[in-house]
């Protein structure tokens, strides 16, 4: 399963969602601005990550939109 962490005002988040949708991939979306996701955001910040989207395939965080695009082209 693919998980996308982003927010609605992020153009790269929108591009990632569009790419997944047009590729027929099943994914879930997590809004980074929702209070219930604060612990996840803090965990990423602790790792030095401060940008969205952040994308996971299974349990592996692959990075952002560019990394997703590369992964899907393989």
Secondary structure, 3 states (H helix, E strand, C coil): CEEEEECCCCHHHHHHHHHHHHCCCCEEEEECCCHHHHHHHHHHHHCCCCCCCEEEECCEEEECHHHHHHHHHC
